[in-house]
Each structure stands twice: as C-alpha cells, then as structure tokens.
Amino acid sequence: MRWLGSVLAVLVVAGAFAPLEAVAQSRRPHQWWQSREVTALLELGGDQAANLDRIYRLTLPKMHESYHRLNAEERMLSQMIANMQVEEIDITRQIDRVEAARSELSKTRTLMVFRMYRVLDPTQRSALKEWMDLKKPDNERSGRSRNRCG
C-alpha cells in the first residue's frame, strides 16, 4: 500500500510540471522584441524596444519568485501525498496553495504581455500575432493545445 502513495506523488508532480514543461518547450523566444526578424517585421522603434525590455526586466523577478513558490508548493503536496498519514482536508488546503501559486504566475505573465502589447500599435499587434501563430508547433495551430496568452 505504501507504493501506492509514492506512485500517486509521482503522478501529481508529473501532471503539475507537464503543462509548464510543454509551455517552456513550445514558447517563442522570451525576448521576441530583440529578434532581428521581429524588429524588422514590426518596424519597432528604439523607444518601443526599450519599453518592452524595461517591462520584461521589471516583471522577471516577480515571475521567478512566483515560479519558485509554485515549485515549493508542488513539492510539499507531493510529500504530503507520499506520507499517506495526512488528512484529506490538509491535502485539499495544499492543493489550494498550489493552485493559488499557479494562478499568481499566470496572472503575472499575462499582465506582462498586456503591458507589452500596449506599447505596440494595432498594426504591430496584428503582425506580431501572425508571426507567433506561424511559430506555433503544428499541434497548437490545429487547436489541439490549451489556449494561452502571448
């Protein structure tokens, strides 16, 4: 019976990290505005590139903090599940902490993307969306992947 707890812990951790890992592998470059291709396509001005870079640099510490918190909460949940001596209510509370950390990370990233999009004019946003759509893996273009911002 003890092995069942270990198997459950592994499944929870694997399930929690799989979406983050898939996102990291399929995501376009973090600093797309520094790409020559994108700079030329969007005809980014120097001020725009500087503003995008500033938004990214200011948001990055919060994203790292949120990511580390999420990892810590997921590790704690896995340990609790493996323990099998905890009450269901304690697992439920820890799941809530994991999901709150995941939500915080998602909100931080989405707000960063929103702030970046405000730097661009409508034509640039449209061109950027088309470029990002072209860079998506085939499974995302066909709609078989979860929707996400940016």
Backbone as CSV, one residue per row, in Angstrom:
resi,resn,N_x,N_y,N_z,CA_x,CA_y,CA_z,C_x,C_y,C_z
1,MET,0.815,-1.196,0.000,0.000,0.000,0.000,0.862,1.265,0.000
2,ARG,2.042,1.183,0.617,2.933,2.348,0.663,3.371,2.759,-0.746
3,TRP,3.542,1.788,-1.636,3.960,2.103,-3.006,2.891,2.912,-3.734
4,LEU,1.633,2.714,-3.347,0.556,3.462,-3.969,0.711,4.963,-3.713
5,GLY,1.102,5.315,-2.487,1.332,6.721,-2.157,2.464,7.302,-2.980
6,SER,3.518,6.525,-3.173,4.648,7.001,-3.979,4.241,7.199,-5.429
7,VAL,3.464,6.249,-5.950,3.002,6.359,-7.331,2.114,7.594,-7.489
8,LEU,1.218,7.812,-6.541,0.354,8.988,-6.603,1.168,10.278,-6.551
9,ALA,2.184,10.313,-5.696,3.023,11.504,-5.590,3.727,11.790,-6.907
10,VAL,4.243,10.764,-7.550,4.930,10.934,-8.832,3.955,11.435,-9.882
11,LEU,2.748,10.879,-9.907,1.751,11.307,-10.884,1.342,12.761,-10.684
12,VAL,1.185,13.162,-9.433,0.805,14.553,-9.155,1.895,15.505,-9.617
13,VAL,3.143,15.182,-9.278,4.253,16.052,-9.677,4.382,16.072,-11.188
14,ALA,4.330,14.917,-11.830,4.458,14.862,-13.292,3.320,15.626,-13.953
15,GLY,2.131,15.480,-13.451,0.986,16.181,-14.021,1.076,17.677,-13.832
16,ALA,1.618,18.087,-12.719,1.735,19.515,-12.459,2.822,20.162,-13.306
17,PHE,3.928,19.453,-13.521,5.026,20.022,-14.284,4.832,19.883,-15.783
18,ALA,4.046,18.938,-16.233,3.885,18.713,-17.671,3.403,19.958,-18.407
19,PRO,2.375,20.660,-17.926,1.948,21.858,-18.648,3.042,22.927,-18.694
20,LEU,3.769,23.127,-17.579,4.829,24.128,-17.572,5.945,23.742,-18.529
21,GLU,6.286,22.464,-18.535,7.345,21.986,-19.422,6.925,22.132,-20.882
22,ALA,5.681,21.783,-21.182,5.185,21.902,-22.563,5.184,23.356,-22.998
23,VAL,4.783,24.241,-22.102,4.768,25.659,-22.429,6.192,26.138,-22.696
24,ALA,7.130,25.748,-21.836,8.513,26.200,-21.996,9.106,25.711,-23.310
25,GLN,8.772,24.492,-23.715,9.337,23.931,-24.938,8.729,24.559,-26.186
26,SER,7.469,24.951,-26.128,6.801,25.434,-27.334,6.781,26.957,-27.444
27,ARG,7.144,27.626,-26.389,7.057,29.088,-26.372,8.091,29.710,-27.297
28,ARG,7.687,30.806,-27.915,8.606,31.583,-28.731,9.669,32.179,-27.825
29,PRO,10.719,32.745,-28.384,11.777,33.318,-27.547,11.208,34.305,-26.532
30,HIS,11.733,34.275,-25.311,11.255,35.165,-24.263,11.375,36.628,-24.674
31,GLN,12.437,36.974,-25.354,12.669,38.361,-25.716,12.491,38.544,-27.227
32,TRP,11.284,38.278,-27.688,10.979,38.326,-29.117,11.246,39.694,-29.717
33,TRP,11.104,40.750,-28.934,11.311,42.101,-29.436,12.779,42.388,-29.761
34,GLN,13.694,41.517,-29.320,15.104,41.697,-29.627,15.527,40.923,-30.875
35,SER,14.627,40.128,-31.392,14.900,39.366,-32.604,14.941,40.309,-33.802
36,ARG,15.935,40.147,-34.650,16.030,40.976,-35.860,14.785,40.803,-36.731
37,GLU,14.334,39.555,-36.819,13.154,39.253,-37.637,11.940,40.041,-37.153
38,VAL,11.687,40.014,-35.851,10.518,40.694,-35.293,10.693,42.208,-35.343
39,THR,11.885,42.685,-35.025,12.144,44.123,-35.078,11.854,44.678,-36.469
40,ALA,12.300,43.941,-37.486,12.057,44.384,-38.866,10.580,44.247,-39.230
41,LEU,9.981,43.122,-38.874,8.577,42.878,-39.203,7.664,43.944,-38.599
42,LEU,7.904,44.271,-37.343,7.048,45.232,-36.638,7.513,46.674,-36.808
43,GLU,8.673,46.840,-37.406,9.275,48.163,-37.527,9.316,48.854,-36.167
44,LEU,9.874,48.110,-35.189,9.957,48.627,-33.828,10.899,49.811,-33.752
45,GLY,10.452,50.845,-33.097,11.311,51.987,-32.847,12.200,51.701,-31.643
46,GLY,13.250,52.465,-31.493,14.163,52.284,-30.364,13.479,52.439,-29.025
47,ASP,12.562,53.420,-28.945,11.822,53.640,-27.697,10.922,52.454,-27.385
48,GLN,10.289,51.904,-28.413,9.409,50.762,-28.199,10.210,49.563,-27.674
49,ALA,11.328,49.267,-28.313,12.156,48.136,-27.879,12.637,48.353,-26.448
50,ALA,13.028,49.565,-26.124,13.482,49.877,-24.766,12.346,49.700,-23.756
51,ASN,11.144,50.150,-24.120,9.985,49.980,-23.230,9.637,48.508,-23.030
52,LEU,9.674,47.730,-24.103,9.393,46.297,-23.996,10.422,45.624,-23.096
53,ASP,11.673,45.976,-23.278,12.746,45.401,-22.468,12.584,45.792,-20.999
54,ARG,12.212,47.034,-20.746,12.004,47.500,-19.372,10.871,46.734,-18.702
55,ILE,9.771,46.559,-19.404,8.633,45.800,-18.865,9.061,44.381,-18.519
56,TYR,9.803,43.760,-19.420,10.276,42.395,-19.199,11.194,42.329,-17.971
57,ARG,12.176,43.224,-17.918,13.139,43.213,-16.806,12.459,43.475,-15.467
58,LEU,11.472,44.365,-15.447,10.772,44.663,-14.200,9.866,43.516,-13.752
59,THR,9.366,42.752,-14.683,8.452,41.653,-14.363,9.196,40.366,-14.024
60,LEU,10.373,40.183,-14.580,11.107,38.926,-14.434,11.322,38.494,-12.978
61,PRO,11.734,39.379,-12.059,11.907,38.924,-10.664,10.622,38.367,-10.051
62,LYS,9.503,39.013,-10.335,8.211,38.541,-9.806,7.860,37.179,-10.408
63,MET,8.144,37.002,-11.704,7.865,35.711,-12.340,8.737,34.620,-11.731
64,HIS,10.008,34.909,-11.492,10.897,33.925,-10.874,10.411,33.569,-9.470
65,GLU,10.039,34.587,-8.715,9.531,34.364,-7.362,8.268,33.484,-7.399
66,SER,7.359,33.789,-8.295,6.119,33.016,-8.418,6.409,31.579,-8.845
67,TYR,7.340,31.415,-9.771,7.707,30.081,-10.249,8.316,29.254,-9.117
68,HIS,9.201,29.861,-8.326,9.815,29.141,-7.205,8.780,28.790,-6.141
69,ARG,7.850,29.697,-5.904,6.787,29.414,-4.938,5.928,28.236,-5.418
70,LEU,5.578,28.251,-6.701,4.793,27.154,-7.262,5.538,25.830,-7.098
71,ASN,6.813,25.813,-7.431,7.596,24.579,-7.286,7.625,24.095,-5.842
72,ALA,7.800,25.028,-4.901,7.840,24.664,-3.488,6.501,24.081,-3.031
73,GLU,5.409,24.714,-3.448,4.074,24.224,-3.063,3.792,22.848,-3.684
74,GLU,4.239,22.639,-4.920,4.045,21.333,-5.567,4.871,20.246,-4.871
75,ARG,6.102,20.591,-4.478,6.928,19.618,-3.742,6.263,19.247,-2.426
76,MET,5.739,20.248,-1.728,5.062,19.986,-0.453,3.853,19.078,-0.667
77,LEU,3.080,19.325,-1.704,1.925,18.473,-1.992,2.371,17.038,-2.260
78,SER,3.410,16.869,-3.019,3.914,15.520,-3.320,4.360,14.808,-2.053
79,GLN,5.045,15.539,-1.179,5.483,14.947,0.087,4.291,14.553,0.948
80,MET,3.291,15.403,0.983,2.104,15.101,1.777,1.390,13.861,1.244
81,ILE,1.277,13.765,-0.066,0.608,12.606,-0.663,1.403,11.334,-0.398
82,ALA,2.713,11.425,-0.509,3.561,10.256,-0.259,3.486,9.817,1.199
83,ASN,3.262,10.741,2.093,3.198,10.459,3.521,2.030,9.539,3.855
84,MET,0.901,9.772,3.251,-0.322,8.990,3.460,-0.822,9.024,4.908
85,GLN,-0.220,9.833,5.748,-0.675,9.978,7.135,-1.468,11.276,7.322
86,VAL,-1.590,12.043,6.265,-2.282,13.327,6.360,-3.767,13.151,6.092
87,GLU,-4.502,14.089,6.569,-5.945,14.080,6.357,-6.273,14.672,4.985
88,GLU,-7.400,14.296,4.452,-7.823,14.792,3.151,-7.963,16.311,3.152
89,ILE,-8.423,16.878,4.258,-8.577,18.330,4.329,-7.223,19.028,4.179
90,ASP,-6.153,18.425,4.711,-4.811,19.004,4.582,-4.337,18.957,3.130
91,ILE,-4.661,17.863,2.440,-4.323,17.758,1.016,-5.107,18.802,0.230
92,THR,-6.372,18.967,0.565,-7.212,19.957,-0.110,-6.651,21.361,0.073
93,ARG,-6.228,21.678,1.282,-5.642,23.003,1.536,-4.345,23.199,0.746
94,GLN,-3.545,22.144,0.669,-2.285,22.265,-0.070,-2.553,22.403,-1.571
95,ILE,-3.553,21.695,-2.069,-3.935,21.857,-3.479,-4.336,23.308,-3.736
96,ASP,-5.072,23.898,-2.794,-5.454,25.306,-2.935,-4.225,26.206,-2.992
97,ARG,-3.196,25.903,-2.179,-1.966,26.711,-2.209,-1.232,26.541,-3.535
98,VAL,-1.212,25.307,-4.049,-0.579,25.063,-5.351,-1.296,25.857,-6.440
99,GLU,-2.609,25.783,-6.461,-3.370,26.476,-7.499,-3.283,27.992,-7.359
100,ALA,-3.195,28.493,-6.133,-3.020,29.939,-5.935,-1.669,30.377,-6.485
101,ALA,-0.633,29.580,-6.256,0.699,29.903,-6.781,0.702,29.838,-8.306
102,ARG,0.038,28.843,-8.870,-0.052,28.720,-10.327,-0.806,29.917,-10.917
103,SER,-1.866,30.326,-10.257,-2.650,31.476,-10.702,-1.823,32.760,-10.640
104,GLU,-1.057,32.920,-9.588,-0.207,34.101,-9.435,0.815,34.182,-10.573
105,LEU,1.429,33.059,-10.908,2.398,33.024,-12.006,1.726,33.376,-13.331
106,SER,0.577,32.799,-13.575,-0.157,33.061,-14.813,-0.583,34.532,-14.900
107,LYS,-1.067,35.066,-13.807,-1.508,36.462,-13.788,-0.333,37.402,-14.041
108,THR,0.804,37.127,-13.430,1.988,37.967,-13.620,2.412,37.961,-15.084
109,ARG,2.442,36.787,-15.697,2.850,36.681,-17.099,1.835,37.372,-18.012
110,THR,0.567,37.165,-17.762,-0.468,37.775,-18.591,-0.433,39.296,-18.496
111,LEU,-0.222,39.829,-17.298,-0.108,41.279,-17.147,1.124,41.819,-17.865
112,MET,2.212,41.061,-17.848,3.405,41.480,-18.580,3.102,41.559,-20.076
113,VAL,2.454,40.543,-20.601,2.107,40.522,-22.025,1.169,41.684,-22.352
114,PHE,0.191,41.934,-21.500,-0.733,43.048,-21.705,0.016,44.384,-21.759
115,ARG,0.922,44.582,-20.818,1.703,45.824,-20.790,2.558,45.958,-22.049
116,MET,3.109,44.847,-22.502,3.919,44.873,-23.724,3.058,45.197,-24.938
117,TYR,1.887,44.599,-25.009,1.007,44.850,-26.149,0.572,46.308,-26.212
118,ARG,0.461,46.960,-25.061,0.077,48.378,-25.049,1.155,49.269,-25.652
119,VAL,2.391,48.793,-25.688,3.491,49.551,-26.292,3.360,49.543,-27.819
120,LEU,2.739,48.490,-28.345,2.617,48.332,-29.797,1.338,48.982,-30.309
121,ASP,1.369,49.417,-31.553,0.144,49.941,-32.158,-0.667,48.757,-32.718
122,PRO,-1.917,48.972,-33.105,-2.761,47.866,-33.579,-2.156,47.078,-34.744
123,THR,-1.512,47.772,-35.675,-0.898,47.082,-36.813,0.241,46.188,-36.344
124,GLN,1.040,46.658,-35.414,2.144,45.863,-34.883,1.622,44.655,-34.105
125,ARG,0.575,44.852,-33.318,-0.005,43.735,-32.564,-0.514,42.660,-33.520
126,SER,-1.157,43.076,-34.585,-1.673,42.131,-35.573,-0.525,41.367,-36.242
127,ALA,0.523,42.081,-36.624,1.677,41.437,-37.254,2.361,40.487,-36.283
128,LEU,2.450,40.884,-35.012,3.068,40.019,-34.007,2.248,38.744,-33.813
129,LYS,0.941,38.892,-33.773,0.078,37.713,-33.623,0.279,36.754,-34.792
130,GLU,0.318,37.271,-36.001,0.547,36.417,-37.176,1.897,35.719,-37.095
131,TRP,2.931,36.453,-36.689,4.265,35.857,-36.556,4.264,34.753,-35.513
132,MET,3.611,35.006,-34.360,3.567,33.995,-33.296,2.774,32.766,-33.741
133,ASP,1.686,32.999,-34.475,0.901,31.872,-34.980,1.733,30.999,-35.914
134,LEU,2.570,31.628,-36.729,3.439,30.869,-37.635,4.506,30.081,-36.884
135,LYS,4.910,30.565,-35.715,5.956,29.914,-34.926,5.412,28.801,-34.031
136,LYS,4.094,28.717,-33.926,3.491,27.676,-33.086,3.741,26.305,-33.689
137,PRO,3.931,25.301,-32.812,4.008,23.923,-33.320,2.690,23.532,-33.990
138,ASP,2.747,22.568,-34.873,1.560,22.143,-35.626,0.381,21.790,-34.730
139,ASN,0.632,21.138,-33.589,-0.478,20.720,-32.725,-1.200,21.917,-32.119
140,GLU,-0.521,23.038,-31.924,-1.198,24.227,-31.413,-2.007,24.912,-32.502
141,ARG,-1.481,24.917,-33.714,-2.205,25.562,-34.818,-3.494,24.839,-35.132
142,SER,-3.512,23.536,-34.924,-4.724,22.783,-35.250,-5.725,22.776,-34.101
143,GLY,-5.372,23.490,-32.999,-6.326,23.618,-31.900,-6.297,22.487,-30.907
144,ARG,-5.275,21.650,-30.939,-5.210,20.530,-30.013,-4.501,20.880,-28.722
145,SER,-4.110,22.132,-28.542,-3.409,22.539,-27.346,-4.233,23.548,-26.587
146,ARG,-3.894,23.731,-25.294,-4.612,24.695,-24.459,-4.310,26.103,-24.907
147,ASN,-5.301,26.957,-24.817,-5.116,28.378,-25.163,-4.318,29.055,-24.070
148,ARG,-3.457,30.005,-24.471,-2.768,30.838,-23.510,-2.451,32.170,-24.174
149,CYS,-2.259,33.154,-23.350,-1.963,34.496,-23.852,-0.531,34.567,-24.330
150,GLY,-0.321,35.420,-25.342,1.020,35.741,-25.818,1.701,34.584,-26.358
